[in-house]
Amino acid sequence: MAVVTDDDIIRRRLLIDGEGGNDDKRLNNLLKTFIQWSHSKEDDEGTQAMYQRMQAMLAQCEYTVEKSINTFEMNKQEQINYGKLKKEIENKIEEASEAIVESKVELQQAKLIRKNRQEYDNLAKIIQQQPDRQETTRQLEALDNELSTLALTKQQLEEKLDLRRKQFMVLIRSIHELQRIVEGDEQSEEQTKEMETSPSPTPLSNPQDSQSSQEKP
């Protein structure tokens, strides 16, 4: 057998009393009045008043019962409404969570779009600072013409340098030939001078002449 505590008694008492309107006491009074009225005589003066008082107490009890039933139904409906509201709140929380996730994704996309837009703006500024296509084409054509002119000038200079190189080689050979001729002339002059300065040799007598002279008387 379960032990009934003071808290259980107080809780049960509150359930019986309803909202604290002393319904239990009112019923007890009604019961006492009914017992007293049932034992009274019909010709008693207080019987009718007692009956009217019981009717009032009964009406008050019925009102309390009806009020309790209405309160119960209202609480039941409120409980249903609270359940619906709870469900709606849970759905809204779930929708809010999904919206937050989607917002985070959209935020990341927005950041990426903003970054790309900033890079695009920077590139656009750089492109705007550059000359247009026609100007670039004219500059390229001018550079091509200048390169062609420089190439022609280079070819002419190389041909001129080659000609000067050939002329220089001819000049070198001429100088060497002239130097060889000068050295040959100097050697000839030295030989001539040596021949002029050297004494002439005594001519030898012919042996035949000496013999013929001896044979003469």
CNS distance restraints for C-alpha pairs under 8 A (distance, minus, plus):
assign (resid   4 and name CA) (resid   8 and name CA) 6.14 0.50 0.50
assign (resid   4 and name CA) (resid   9 and name CA) 7.15 0.50 0.50
assign (resid   5 and name CA) (resid   9 and name CA) 6.52 0.50 0.50
assign (resid   6 and name CA) (resid  10 and name CA) 6.16 0.50 0.50
assign (resid   7 and name CA) (resid  11 and name CA) 5.99 0.50 0.50
assign (resid   8 and name CA) (resid  12 and name CA) 6.06 0.50 0.50
assign (resid   9 and name CA) (resid  13 and name CA) 6.04 0.50 0.50
assign (resid  10 and name CA) (resid  14 and name CA) 6.16 0.50 0.50
assign (resid  11 and name CA) (resid  15 and name CA) 6.32 0.50 0.50
assign (resid  12 and name CA) (resid  16 and name CA) 6.24 0.50 0.50
assign (resid  13 and name CA) (resid  17 and name CA) 6.06 0.50 0.50
assign (resid  14 and name CA) (resid  18 and name CA) 6.04 0.50 0.50
assign (resid  14 and name CA) (resid  19 and name CA) 7.40 0.50 0.50
assign (resid  14 and name CA) (resid  20 and name CA) 6.91 0.50 0.50
assign (resid  16 and name CA) (resid  23 and name CA) 7.23 0.50 0.50
assign (resid  16 and name CA) (resid  24 and name CA) 6.56 0.50 0.50
assign (resid  17 and name CA) (resid  21 and name CA) 6.20 0.50 0.50
assign (resid  17 and name CA) (resid  22 and name CA) 5.30 0.50 0.50
assign (resid  17 and name CA) (resid  23 and name CA) 4.99 0.50 0.50
assign (resid  17 and name CA) (resid  24 and name CA) 5.72 0.50 0.50
assign (resid  18 and name CA) (resid  22 and name CA) 7.74 0.50 0.50
assign (resid  18 and name CA) (resid  23 and name CA) 6.91 0.50 0.50
assign (resid  18 and name CA) (resid  68 and name CA) 7.33 0.50 0.50
assign (resid  22 and name CA) (resid  26 and name CA) 6.19 0.50 0.50
assign (resid  23 and name CA) (resid  27 and name CA) 6.14 0.50 0.50
assign (resid  23 and name CA) (resid  61 and name CA) 7.44 0.50 0.50
assign (resid  23 and name CA) (resid  64 and name CA) 7.80 0.50 0.50
assign (resid  24 and name CA) (resid  28 and name CA) 6.21 0.50 0.50
assign (resid  25 and name CA) (resid  29 and name CA) 6.17 0.50 0.50
assign (resid  26 and name CA) (resid  30 and name CA) 6.12 0.50 0.50
assign (resid  26 and name CA) (resid  57 and name CA) 7.55 0.50 0.50
assign (resid  26 and name CA) (resid  61 and name CA) 7.55 0.50 0.50
assign (resid  27 and name CA) (resid  31 and name CA) 6.06 0.50 0.50
assign (resid  27 and name CA) (resid  61 and name CA) 7.48 0.50 0.50
assign (resid  28 and name CA) (resid  32 and name CA) 6.14 0.50 0.50
assign (resid  29 and name CA) (resid  33 and name CA) 5.99 0.50 0.50
assign (resid  30 and name CA) (resid  34 and name CA) 6.04 0.50 0.50
assign (resid  30 and name CA) (resid  54 and name CA) 6.33 0.50 0.50
assign (resid  30 and name CA) (resid  57 and name CA) 6.44 0.50 0.50
assign (resid  30 and name CA) (resid  58 and name CA) 7.29 0.50 0.50
assign (resid  31 and name CA) (resid  35 and name CA) 6.19 0.50 0.50
assign (resid  32 and name CA) (resid  36 and name CA) 6.09 0.50 0.50
assign (resid  33 and name CA) (resid  37 and name CA) 5.92 0.50 0.50
assign (resid  33 and name CA) (resid  50 and name CA) 7.23 0.50 0.50
assign (resid  33 and name CA) (resid  54 and name CA) 6.82 0.50 0.50
assign (resid  34 and name CA) (resid  38 and name CA) 5.97 0.50 0.50
assign (resid  34 and name CA) (resid  54 and name CA) 7.03 0.50 0.50
assign (resid  35 and name CA) (resid  39 and name CA) 6.36 0.50 0.50
assign (resid  36 and name CA) (resid  40 and name CA) 6.31 0.50 0.50
assign (resid  37 and name CA) (resid  47 and name CA) 6.31 0.50 0.50
assign (resid  37 and name CA) (resid  50 and name CA) 6.47 0.50 0.50
assign (resid  37 and name CA) (resid  51 and name CA) 7.06 0.50 0.50
assign (resid  40 and name CA) (resid  44 and name CA) 6.94 0.50 0.50
assign (resid  40 and name CA) (resid  47 and name CA) 6.66 0.50 0.50
assign (resid  41 and name CA) (resid  47 and name CA) 7.21 0.50 0.50
assign (resid  42 and name CA) (resid  47 and name CA) 6.56 0.50 0.50
assign (resid  43 and name CA) (resid  47 and name CA) 7.51 0.50 0.50
assign (resid  45 and name CA) (resid  49 and name CA) 7.63 0.50 0.50
assign (resid  46 and name CA) (resid  50 and name CA) 5.88 0.50 0.50
assign (resid  47 and name CA) (resid  51 and name CA) 6.05 0.50 0.50
assign (resid  48 and name CA) (resid  52 and name CA) 6.15 0.50 0.50
assign (resid  49 and name CA) (resid  53 and name CA) 6.10 0.50 0.50
assign (resid  50 and name CA) (resid  54 and name CA) 6.17 0.50 0.50
assign (resid  51 and name CA) (resid  55 and name CA) 6.20 0.50 0.50
assign (resid  52 and name CA) (resid  56 and name CA) 6.22 0.50 0.50
assign (resid  53 and name CA) (resid  57 and name CA) 6.10 0.50 0.50
assign (resid  54 and name CA) (resid  58 and name CA) 5.82 0.50 0.50
assign (resid  55 and name CA) (resid  59 and name CA) 5.96 0.50 0.50
assign (resid  56 and name CA) (resid  60 and name CA) 6.04 0.50 0.50
assign (resid  57 and name CA) (resid  61 and name CA) 6.08 0.50 0.50
assign (resid  58 and name CA) (resid  62 and name CA) 6.02 0.50 0.50
assign (resid  59 and name CA) (resid  63 and name CA) 5.95 0.50 0.50
assign (resid  60 and name CA) (resid  64 and name CA) 6.06 0.50 0.50
assign (resid  61 and name CA) (resid  65 and name CA) 6.00 0.50 0.50
assign (resid  62 and name CA) (resid  66 and name CA) 5.91 0.50 0.50
assign (resid  63 and name CA) (resid  67 and name CA) 5.81 0.50 0.50
assign (resid  64 and name CA) (resid  68 and name CA) 5.96 0.50 0.50
assign (resid  65 and name CA) (resid  69 and name CA) 6.06 0.50 0.50
assign (resid  66 and name CA) (resid  70 and name CA) 5.97 0.50 0.50
assign (resid  67 and name CA) (resid  71 and name CA) 5.88 0.50 0.50
assign (resid  68 and name CA) (resid  72 and name CA) 5.90 0.50 0.50
assign (resid  69 and name CA) (resid  73 and name CA) 6.05 0.50 0.50
assign (resid  70 and name CA) (resid  74 and name CA) 5.83 0.50 0.50
assign (resid  71 and name CA) (resid  75 and name CA) 5.88 0.50 0.50
assign (resid  72 and name CA) (resid  76 and name CA) 5.93 0.50 0.50
assign (resid  73 and name CA) (resid  77 and name CA) 5.97 0.50 0.50
assign (resid  74 and name CA) (resid  78 and name CA) 5.87 0.50 0.50
assign (resid  75 and name CA) (resid  79 and name CA) 5.87 0.50 0.50
assign (resid  76 and name CA) (resid  80 and name CA) 6.22 0.50 0.50
assign (resid  77 and name CA) (resid  81 and name CA) 5.99 0.50 0.50
assign (resid  78 and name CA) (resid  82 and name CA) 5.78 0.50 0.50
assign (resid  79 and name CA) (resid  83 and name CA) 6.03 0.50 0.50
assign (resid  80 and name CA) (resid  84 and name CA) 6.21 0.50 0.50
assign (resid  81 and name CA) (resid  85 and name CA) 5.88 0.50 0.50
assign (resid  82 and name CA) (resid  86 and name CA) 5.80 0.50 0.50
assign (resid  83 and name CA) (resid  87 and name CA) 6.08 0.50 0.50
assign (resid  84 and name CA) (resid  88 and name CA) 6.04 0.50 0.50
assign (resid  85 and name CA) (resid  89 and name CA) 5.94 0.50 0.50
assign (resid  86 and name CA) (resid  90 and name CA) 6.01 0.50 0.50
assign (resid  87 and name CA) (resid  91 and name CA) 6.07 0.50 0.50
assign (resid  88 and name CA) (resid  92 and name CA) 5.96 0.50 0.50
assign (resid  89 and name CA) (resid  93 and name CA) 5.93 0.50 0.50
assign (resid  90 and name CA) (resid  94 and name CA) 6.08 0.50 0.50
assign (resid  91 and name CA) (resid  95 and name CA) 5.98 0.50 0.50
assign (resid  92 and name CA) (resid  96 and name CA) 5.81 0.50 0.50
assign (resid  93 and name CA) (resid  97 and name CA) 6.01 0.50 0.50
assign (resid  94 and name CA) (resid  98 and name CA) 6.19 0.50 0.50
assign (resid  95 and name CA) (resid  99 and name CA) 5.95 0.50 0.50
assign (resid  96 and name CA) (resid 100 and name CA) 5.97 0.50 0.50
assign (resid  97 and name CA) (resid 101 and name CA) 6.26 0.50 0.50
assign (resid  98 and name CA) (resid 102 and name CA) 6.11 0.50 0.50
assign (resid  99 and name CA) (resid 103 and name CA) 5.82 0.50 0.50
assign (resid 100 and name CA) (resid 104 and name CA) 6.09 0.50 0.50
assign (resid 101 and name CA) (resid 105 and name CA) 6.36 0.50 0.50
assign (resid 102 and name CA) (resid 106 and name CA) 6.04 0.50 0.50
assign (resid 103 and name CA) (resid 107 and name CA) 5.83 0.50 0.50
assign (resid 104 and name CA) (resid 108 and name CA) 6.20 0.50 0.50
assign (resid 105 and name CA) (resid 109 and name CA) 6.22 0.50 0.50
assign (resid 106 and name CA) (resid 110 and name CA) 5.89 0.50 0.50
assign (resid 107 and name CA) (resid 111 and name CA) 6.07 0.50 0.50
assign (resid 108 and name CA) (resid 112 and name CA) 6.17 0.50 0.50
assign (resid 109 and name CA) (resid 113 and name CA) 6.03 0.50 0.50
assign (resid 110 and name CA) (resid 114 and name CA) 5.97 0.50 0.50
assign (resid 111 and name CA) (resid 115 and name CA) 6.07 0.50 0.50
assign (resid 112 and name CA) (resid 116 and name CA) 6.11 0.50 0.50
assign (resid 113 and name CA) (resid 117 and name CA) 5.96 0.50 0.50
assign (resid 114 and name CA) (resid 118 and name CA) 6.10 0.50 0.50
assign (resid 115 and name CA) (resid 119 and name CA) 6.23 0.50 0.50
assign (resid 116 and name CA) (resid 120 and name CA) 6.00 0.50 0.50
assign (resid 117 and name CA) (resid 121 and name CA) 6.04 0.50 0.50
assign (resid 118 and name CA) (resid 122 and name CA) 6.17 0.50 0.50
assign (resid 119 and name CA) (resid 123 and name CA) 6.12 0.50 0.50
assign (resid 120 and name CA) (resid 124 and name CA) 5.95 0.50 0.50
assign (resid 121 and name CA) (resid 125 and name CA) 6.15 0.50 0.50
assign (resid 122 and name CA) (resid 126 and name CA) 6.28 0.50 0.50
assign (resid 123 and name CA) (resid 127 and name CA) 6.01 0.50 0.50
assign (resid 124 and name CA) (resid 128 and name CA) 6.00 0.50 0.50
assign (resid 125 and name CA) (resid 129 and name CA) 6.28 0.50 0.50
assign (resid 126 and name CA) (resid 130 and name CA) 6.63 0.50 0.50
assign (resid 131 and name CA) (resid 135 and name CA) 6.03 0.50 0.50
assign (resid 131 and name CA) (resid 136 and name CA) 6.25 0.50 0.50
assign (resid 132 and name CA) (resid 136 and name CA) 6.14 0.50 0.50
assign (resid 133 and name CA) (resid 137 and name CA) 6.00 0.50 0.50
assign (resid 134 and name CA) (resid 138 and name CA) 6.15 0.50 0.50
assign (resid 135 and name CA) (resid 139 and name CA) 6.12 0.50 0.50
assign (resid 136 and name CA) (resid 140 and name CA) 6.09 0.50 0.50
assign (resid 137 and name CA) (resid 141 and name CA) 6.11 0.50 0.50
assign (resid 138 and name CA) (resid 142 and name CA) 6.10 0.50 0.50
assign (resid 139 and name CA) (resid 143 and name CA) 6.10 0.50 0.50
assign (resid 140 and name CA) (resid 144 and name CA) 6.06 0.50 0.50
assign (resid 141 and name CA) (resid 145 and name CA) 6.15 0.50 0.50
assign (resid 142 and name CA) (resid 146 and name CA) 6.07 0.50 0.50
assign (resid 143 and name CA) (resid 147 and name CA) 5.97 0.50 0.50
assign (resid 144 and name CA) (resid 148 and name CA) 6.09 0.50 0.50
assign (resid 145 and name CA) (resid 149 and name CA) 6.13 0.50 0.50
assign (resid 146 and name CA) (resid 150 and name CA) 6.04 0.50 0.50
assign (resid 147 and name CA) (resid 151 and name CA) 5.97 0.50 0.50
assign (resid 148 and name CA) (resid 152 and name CA) 6.17 0.50 0.50
assign (resid 149 and name CA) (resid 153 and name CA) 6.03 0.50 0.50
assign (resid 150 and name CA) (resid 154 and name CA) 5.91 0.50 0.50
assign (resid 151 and name CA) (resid 155 and name CA) 6.16 0.50 0.50
assign (resid 152 and name CA) (resid 156 and name CA) 6.16 0.50 0.50
assign (resid 153 and name CA) (resid 157 and name CA) 6.05 0.50 0.50
assign (resid 154 and name CA) (resid 158 and name CA) 6.05 0.50 0.50
assign (resid 155 and name CA) (resid 159 and name CA) 6.12 0.50 0.50
assign (resid 156 and name CA) (resid 160 and name CA) 6.04 0.50 0.50
assign (resid 157 and name CA) (resid 161 and name CA) 5.89 0.50 0.50
assign (resid 158 and name CA) (resid 162 and name CA) 6.02 0.50 0.50
assign (resid 159 and name CA) (resid 163 and name CA) 6.15 0.50 0.50
assign (resid 160 and name CA) (resid 164 and name CA) 6.09 0.50 0.50
assign (resid 161 and name CA) (resid 165 and name CA) 6.01 0.50 0.50
assign (resid 162 and name CA) (resid 166 and name CA) 6.20 0.50 0.50
assign (resid 163 and name CA) (resid 167 and name CA) 6.13 0.50 0.50
assign (resid 164 and name CA) (resid 168 and name CA) 5.93 0.50 0.50
assign (resid 165 and name CA) (resid 169 and name CA) 6.20 0.50 0.50
assign (resid 166 and name CA) (resid 170 and name CA) 6.25 0.50 0.50
assign (resid 167 and name CA) (resid 171 and name CA) 6.05 0.50 0.50
assign (resid 168 and name CA) (resid 172 and name CA) 6.05 0.50 0.50
assign (resid 169 and name CA) (resid 173 and name CA) 6.15 0.50 0.50
assign (resid 170 and name CA) (resid 174 and name CA) 6.06 0.50 0.50
assign (resid 171 and name CA) (resid 175 and name CA) 6.07 0.50 0.50
assign (resid 172 and name CA) (resid 176 and name CA) 6.17 0.50 0.50
assign (resid 173 and name CA) (resid 177 and name CA) 6.07 0.50 0.50
assign (resid 174 and name CA) (resid 178 and name CA) 5.92 0.50 0.50
assign (resid 175 and name CA) (resid 179 and name CA) 5.91 0.50 0.50
assign (resid 176 and name CA) (resid 180 and name CA) 6.08 0.50 0.50
assign (resid 177 and name CA) (resid 181 and name CA) 6.18 0.50 0.50
assign (resid 178 and name CA) (resid 182 and name CA) 6.08 0.50 0.50
assign (resid 179 and name CA) (resid 183 and name CA) 6.07 0.50 0.50
assign (resid 180 and name CA) (resid 184 and name CA) 6.11 0.50 0.50
assign (resid 181 and name CA) (resid 185 and name CA) 6.12 0.50 0.50
assign (resid 182 and name CA) (resid 186 and name CA) 6.12 0.50 0.50
assign (resid 183 and name CA) (resid 187 and name CA) 6.20 0.50 0.50
assign (resid 184 and name CA) (resid 188 and name CA) 6.24 0.50 0.50
assign (resid 185 and name CA) (resid 189 and name CA) 6.17 0.50 0.50
assign (resid 186 and name CA) (resid 190 and name CA) 6.19 0.50 0.50
assign (resid 187 and name CA) (resid 191 and name CA) 6.24 0.50 0.50
assign (resid 188 and name CA) (resid 192 and name CA) 6.17 0.50 0.50
assign (resid 189 and name CA) (resid 193 and name CA) 6.13 0.50 0.50
assign (resid 190 and name CA) (resid 194 and name CA) 6.16 0.50 0.50
assign (resid 191 and name CA) (resid 195 and name CA) 6.26 0.50 0.50
assign (resid 192 and name CA) (resid 196 and name CA) 6.27 0.50 0.50
assign (resid 193 and name CA) (resid 197 and name CA) 6.21 0.50 0.50
assign (resid 194 and name CA) (resid 198 and name CA) 6.19 0.50 0.50
assign (resid 205 and name CA) (resid 209 and name CA) 7.51 0.50 0.50
assign (resid 205 and name CA) (resid 210 and name CA) 7.61 0.50 0.50
assign (resid 206 and name CA) (resid 210 and name CA) 6.72 0.50 0.50
assign (resid 207 and name CA) (resid 211 and name CA) 6.26 0.50 0.50
assign (resid 208 and name CA) (resid 212 and name CA) 6.17 0.50 0.50
assign (resid 209 and name CA) (resid 213 and name CA) 6.13 0.50 0.50
assign (resid 210 and name CA) (resid 214 and name CA) 6.32 0.50 0.50
assign (resid 211 and name CA) (resid 215 and name CA) 6.35 0.50 0.50
assign (resid 212 and name CA) (resid 216 and name CA) 6.58 0.50 0.50
